[in-house]
């Protein structure tokens, strides 16, 4: 499968600050996982990939593996910018007060 991404080399800095392992100790195994992911994505779709990843995450957590939880939430502002009210305060004065404090 030619469109599979490769992982950073041992001397490359990790792209995710929560990844503790800087280098891949078993590139062949990693490649197998990536190929499996690619296969499921192409044959079963994104929903199946999401399901499998959630099952793996649950199993890992149950086995005592601590995983980084994202700090963002699925919150989406449903009020369009055009419908939002203007800011009620004076931003310039508030900036000056904040600077003083």
MDTraj code that builds the backbone (N, CA, C; nanometers):
import mdtraj as md
import numpy as np

residues = "UNK UNK UNK UNK UNK UNK UNK UNK UNK UNK UNK UNK UNK UNK UNK UNK UNK UNK UNK UNK UNK UNK UNK UNK UNK UNK UNK UNK UNK UNK UNK UNK UNK UNK UNK UNK UNK UNK UNK UNK UNK UNK UNK UNK UNK UNK UNK UNK UNK UNK UNK UNK UNK UNK UNK UNK UNK UNK UNK UNK UNK UNK UNK UNK UNK UNK UNK UNK UNK UNK UNK UNK UNK UNK UNK UNK UNK UNK UNK UNK UNK UNK UNK UNK UNK UNK UNK UNK UNK UNK UNK UNK UNK UNK UNK UNK UNK UNK UNK UNK UNK".split()
xyz = np.array([
    [0.0849, -0.1171, 0.0000],
    [0.0000, 0.0000, 0.0000],
    [0.0891, 0.1229, 0.0000],
    [0.0900, 0.1945, -0.1051],
    [0.1876, 0.3001, -0.1257],
    [0.1559, 0.4301, -0.0537],
    [0.0325, 0.4541, -0.0139],
    [-0.0012, 0.5829, 0.0458],
    [0.0014, 0.5814, 0.1986],
    [0.0692, 0.4855, 0.2581],
    [0.0812, 0.4777, 0.4024],
    [0.1930, 0.5697, 0.4474],
    [0.1654, 0.6450, 0.5537],
    [0.2644, 0.7380, 0.6070],
    [0.3673, 0.6621, 0.6888],
    [0.4893, 0.7080, 0.6818],
    [0.5937, 0.6482, 0.7633],
    [0.6113, 0.7320, 0.8884],
    [0.6604, 0.6697, 0.9925],
    [0.6812, 0.7393, 1.1182],
    [0.8152, 0.8108, 1.1178],
    [0.8315, 0.9097, 1.2081],
    [0.9581, 0.9818, 1.2141],
    [1.0740, 0.8874, 1.2442],
    [1.1912, 0.9223, 1.1950],
    [1.3113, 0.8445, 1.2201],
    [1.3551, 0.8635, 1.3649],
    [1.4481, 0.7806, 1.4083],
    [1.4925, 0.7825, 1.5470],
    [1.5483, 0.9177, 1.5889],
    [1.6159, 0.9877, 1.4993],
    [1.6772, 1.1140, 1.5365],
    [1.5829, 1.2332, 1.5193],
    [1.4639, 1.2105, 1.4666],
    [1.3681, 1.3194, 1.4475],
    [1.2926, 1.3433, 1.5773],
    [1.2631, 1.4698, 1.6086],
    [1.1876, 1.4967, 1.7305],
    [1.0439, 1.4480, 1.7140],
    [0.9799, 1.4048, 1.8220],
    [0.8425, 1.3593, 1.8115],
    [0.7515, 1.4748, 1.7718],
    [0.6520, 1.4468, 1.6886],
    [0.5586, 1.5513, 1.6471],
    [0.4510, 1.5737, 1.7509],
    [0.4257, 1.4762, 1.8347],
    [0.3259, 1.4871, 1.9408],
    [0.4005, 1.4988, 2.0730],
    [0.3817, 1.6084, 2.1480],
    [0.4570, 1.6258, 2.2718],
    [0.4237, 1.5206, 2.3764],
    [0.3152, 1.4459, 2.3601],
    [0.2774, 1.3449, 2.4573],
    [0.3334, 1.2073, 2.4239],
    [0.4005, 1.1956, 2.3110],
    [0.4615, 1.0687, 2.2737],
    [0.5950, 1.0578, 2.3460],
    [0.6072, 0.9572, 2.4305],
    [0.7294, 0.9401, 2.5080],
    [0.8376, 0.8690, 2.4275],
    [0.7975, 0.7766, 2.3426],
    [0.8935, 0.6981, 2.2656],
    [0.9356, 0.7784, 2.1437],
    [1.0631, 0.8185, 2.1389],
    [1.1112, 0.9030, 2.0314],
    [1.1382, 0.8228, 1.9052],
    [1.1845, 0.7015, 1.9194],
    [1.2149, 0.6213, 1.8015],
    [1.1319, 0.4926, 1.8021],
    [1.1131, 0.4377, 1.6869],
    [1.0336, 0.3171, 1.6691],
    [1.1226, 0.1954, 1.6935],
    [1.0937, 0.1217, 1.7994],
    [1.1764, 0.0056, 1.8322],
    [1.1422, -0.1173, 1.7477],
    [1.0280, -0.1127, 1.6781],
    [0.9888, -0.2252, 1.5924],
    [0.9165, -0.1718, 1.4684],
    [0.9916, -0.1177, 1.3717],
    [0.9302, -0.0585, 1.2526],
    [0.8430, -0.1557, 1.1737],
    [0.8791, -0.2835, 1.1711],
    [0.7991, -0.3812, 1.0965],
    [0.6602, -0.3967, 1.1585],
    [0.6557, -0.4030, 1.2904],
    [0.5267, -0.4136, 1.3583],
    [0.4434, -0.2879, 1.3347],
    [0.5080, -0.1731, 1.3449],
    [0.4384, -0.0469, 1.3201],
    [0.3812, -0.0437, 1.1800],
    [0.4590, -0.0863, 1.0838],
    [0.4125, -0.0883, 0.9453],
    [0.2922, -0.1810, 0.9290],
    [0.2926, -0.2948, 0.9981],
    [0.1789, -0.3870, 0.9923],
    [0.0517, -0.3209, 1.0455],
    [0.0651, -0.2481, 1.1569],
    [-0.0505, -0.1784, 1.2140],
    [-0.1014, -0.0717, 1.1164],
    [-0.0094, 0.0015, 1.0564],
    [-0.0497, 0.1062, 0.9620],
    [-0.1164, 0.0469, 0.8381],
    [-0.0646, -0.0642, 0.7903],
    [-0.1265, -0.1296, 0.6745],
    [-0.2659, -0.1820, 0.7098],
    [-0.2805, -0.2359, 0.8297],
    [-0.4116, -0.2825, 0.8735],
    [-0.5100, -0.1667, 0.8824],
    [-0.4635, -0.0561, 0.9376],
    [-0.5488, 0.0620, 0.9464],
    [-0.5921, 0.1078, 0.8078],
    [-0.4979, 0.1129, 0.7159],
    [-0.5272, 0.1546, 0.5784],
    [-0.6289, 0.0606, 0.5134],
    [-0.6118, -0.0688, 0.5360],
    [-0.7035, -0.1685, 0.4792],
    [-0.8457, -0.1481, 0.5323],
    [-0.8583, -0.1340, 0.6646],
    [-0.9911, -0.1150, 0.7241],
    [-1.0522, 0.0149, 0.6749],
    [-0.9732, 0.1191, 0.6656],
    [-1.0234, 0.2479, 0.6184],
    [-1.0783, 0.2362, 0.4766],
    [-1.0036, 0.1693, 0.3901],
    [-1.0458, 0.1576, 0.2501],
    [-1.1628, 0.0616, 0.2305],
    [-1.1679, -0.0458, 0.3084],
    [-1.2713, -0.1471, 0.2857],
    [-1.3947, -0.1304, 0.3731],
    [-1.3794, -0.0737, 0.4929],
    [-1.4920, -0.0626, 0.5866],
    [-1.5331, 0.0810, 0.6164],
    [-1.4418, 0.1766, 0.5944],
    [-1.4756, 0.3169, 0.6146],
    [-1.4330, 0.3739, 0.7484],
    [-1.4553, 0.5038, 0.7611],
    [-1.4086, 0.5774, 0.8792],
    [-1.4804, 0.5370, 1.0073],
    [-1.6081, 0.5041, 0.9989],
    [-1.6813, 0.4671, 1.1197],
    [-1.6234, 0.3404, 1.1823],
    [-1.5847, 0.2449, 1.0981],
    [-1.5249, 0.1216, 1.1493],
    [-1.3900, 0.1511, 1.2136],
    [-1.3114, 0.2393, 1.1524],
    [-1.1823, 0.2765, 1.2096],
    [-1.2037, 0.3417, 1.3462],
    [-1.3002, 0.4334, 1.3546],
    [-1.3287, 0.4990, 1.4828],
    [-1.3674, 0.3963, 1.5890],
    [-1.4522, 0.3006, 1.5493],
    [-1.4949, 0.1978, 1.6445],
    [-1.3757, 0.1154, 1.6928],
    [-1.2944, 0.0680, 1.6003],
    [-1.1787, -0.0131, 1.6380],
    [-1.0827, 0.0632, 1.7292],
    [-1.0577, 0.1900, 1.6976],
    [-0.9681, 0.2700, 1.7811],
    [-1.0259, 0.2901, 1.9207],
    [-1.1574, 0.3081, 1.9299],
    [-1.2185, 0.3249, 2.0620],
    [-1.2101, 0.1961, 2.1428],
    [-1.2272, 0.0801, 2.0777],
    [-1.2134, -0.0484, 2.1466],
    [-1.0692, -0.0675, 2.1936],
    [-0.9735, -0.0363, 2.1077],
    [-0.8325, -0.0475, 2.1465],
    [-0.7994, 0.0452, 2.2635],
    [-0.8506, 0.1673, 2.2578],
    [-0.8255, 0.2627, 2.3653],
    [-0.8840, 0.2118, 2.4967],
    [-1.0057, 0.1604, 2.4924],
    [-1.0689, 0.1070, 2.6140],
    [-0.9902, -0.0105, 2.6705],
    [-0.9496, -0.0979, 2.5835],
    [-0.8730, -0.2156, 2.6264],
    [-0.7391, -0.1741, 2.6871],
    [-0.6714, -0.0800, 2.6237],
    [-0.5423, -0.0330, 2.6750],
    [-0.5599, 0.0320, 2.8119],
    [-0.6624, 0.1142, 2.8264],
    [-0.6892, 0.1803, 2.9538],
    [-0.7196, 0.0772, 3.0618],
    [-0.7992, -0.0235, 3.0256],
    [-0.8332, -0.1294, 3.1199],
    [-0.7093, -0.2055, 3.1651],
    [-0.6113, -0.2166, 3.0776],
    [-0.4878, -0.2891, 3.1086],
    [-0.3842, -0.2011, 3.1789],
    [-0.4214, -0.0752, 3.2087],
    [-0.3327, 0.0129, 3.2837],
    [-0.2453, 0.1036, 3.2004],
    [-0.2696, 0.1107, 3.0695],
    [-0.1920, 0.2004, 2.9840],
    [-0.2547, 0.3391, 2.9923],
    [-0.1755, 0.4371, 3.0361],
    [-0.2258, 0.5736, 3.0448],
    [-0.2139, 0.6403, 2.9086],
    [-0.3258, 0.6898, 2.8578],
    [-0.3278, 0.7562, 2.7284],
    [-0.3563, 0.9031, 2.7475],
    [-0.2946, 0.9833, 2.6639],
    [-0.3191, 1.1273, 2.6664],
    [-0.4612, 1.1548, 2.6198],
    [-0.5334, 1.2311, 2.6970],
    [-0.6683, 1.2705, 2.6573],
    [-0.6613, 1.4104, 2.5968],
    [-0.7262, 1.4315, 2.4842],
    [-0.7212, 1.5645, 2.4214],
    [-0.7815, 1.6715, 2.5125],
    [-0.7267, 1.7900, 2.5042],
    [-0.7735, 1.8994, 2.5878],
    [-0.8883, 1.9764, 2.5253],
    [-0.9220, 1.9431, 2.4031],
    [-1.0323, 2.0138, 2.3403],
    [-1.1592, 1.9296, 2.3492],
    [-1.2713, 1.9940, 2.3329],
    [-1.4003, 1.9265, 2.3408],
    [-1.4692, 1.9378, 2.2056],
    [-1.5745, 1.8615, 2.1864],
    [-1.6453, 1.8703, 2.0591],
    [-1.7370, 1.9924, 2.0498],
    [-1.7170, 2.0913, 2.1367],
    [-1.8017, 2.2109, 2.1369],
    [-1.7880, 2.2871, 2.0060],
    [-1.9009, 2.3251, 1.9517],
    [-1.9042, 2.4091, 1.8319],
    [-2.0004, 2.5232, 1.8595],
    [-1.9556, 2.6454, 1.8390],
    [-2.0419, 2.7599, 1.8589],
    [-2.1492, 2.7591, 1.7505],
    [-2.2743, 2.7496, 1.7920],
    [-2.3843, 2.7406, 1.6956],
    [-2.4400, 2.8770, 1.6572],
    [-2.3899, 2.9817, 1.7205],
    [-2.4361, 3.1166, 1.6872],
    [-2.3426, 3.1736, 1.5815],
    [-2.3955, 3.2080, 1.4645],
    [-2.3076, 3.2656, 1.3621],
    [-2.2536, 3.4011, 1.4083],
    [-2.1336, 3.4364, 1.3623],
    [-2.0727, 3.5637, 1.4031],
    [-2.1637, 3.6822, 1.3747],
    [-2.2372, 3.6760, 1.2655],
    [-2.3254, 3.7881, 1.2300],
    [-2.4394, 3.8060, 1.3299],
    [-2.4749, 3.6995, 1.4038],
    [-2.5849, 3.7076, 1.4998],
    [-2.5364, 3.7345, 1.6420],
    [-2.4062, 3.7365, 1.6635],
    [-2.3542, 3.7608, 1.7975],
    [-2.3637, 3.9093, 1.8318],
    [-2.3921, 3.9345, 1.9587],
    [-2.3994, 4.0729, 2.0047],
    [-2.2598, 4.1314, 2.0163],
    [-2.2509, 4.2627, 2.0082],
    [-2.1225, 4.3295, 2.0250],
    [-2.0746, 4.3116, 2.1685],
    [-1.9412, 4.3155, 2.1850],
    [-1.8816, 4.3034, 2.3169],
    [-1.9308, 4.4190, 2.4033],
    [-1.9818, 4.3919, 2.5250],
    [-2.0448, 4.4973, 2.6046],
    [-1.9478, 4.5955, 2.6696],
    [-1.8207, 4.5587, 2.6834],
    [-1.7264, 4.6462, 2.7512],
    [-1.6407, 4.7253, 2.6550],
    [-1.5458, 4.7991, 2.7110],
    [-1.4493, 4.8748, 2.6331],
    [-1.3184, 4.7969, 2.6362],
    [-1.2864, 4.7336, 2.5259],
    [-1.1694, 4.6456, 2.5212],
    [-1.0387, 4.7193, 2.5527],
    [-1.0243, 4.8422, 2.5053],
    [-0.9007, 4.9173, 2.5279],
    [-0.8800, 4.9439, 2.6766],
    [-0.9841, 4.9859, 2.7465],
    [-0.9719, 5.0109, 2.8908],
    [-0.9429, 4.8800, 2.9644],
    [-1.0096, 4.7730, 2.9236],
    [-0.9874, 4.6445, 2.9895],
    [-0.8458, 4.5937, 2.9662],
    [-0.7896, 4.6183, 2.8489],
    [-0.6500, 4.5791, 2.8223],
    [-0.5550, 4.6573, 2.9126],
    [-0.5821, 4.7853, 2.9284],
    [-0.4952, 4.8685, 3.0137],
    [-0.5030, 4.8231, 3.1580],
    [-0.6244, 4.7920, 3.2051],
    [-0.6402, 4.7432, 3.3437],
    [-0.5660, 4.6104, 3.3595],
    [-0.5798, 4.5218, 3.2642],
    [-0.5139, 4.3916, 3.2709],
    [-0.3622, 4.4097, 3.2737],
    [-0.3106, 4.5036, 3.1954],
    [-0.1663, 4.5301, 3.1948],
    [-0.1182, 4.5812, 3.3292],
    [-0.1979, 4.6647, 3.3915],
    [-0.1609, 4.7208, 3.5217],
    [-0.1611, 4.6112, 3.6286],
    [-0.2598, 4.5251, 3.6213],
    [-0.2706, 4.4183, 3.7199],
    [-0.1587, 4.3195, 3.7003],
])
top = md.Topology()
chain = top.add_chain()
for i, resn in enumerate(residues, 1):
    res = top.add_residue(resn, chain, resSeq=i)
    for name in ("N", "CA", "C"):
        top.add_atom(name, md.element.get_by_symbol(name[0]), res)
traj = md.Trajectory(xyz[None], top)
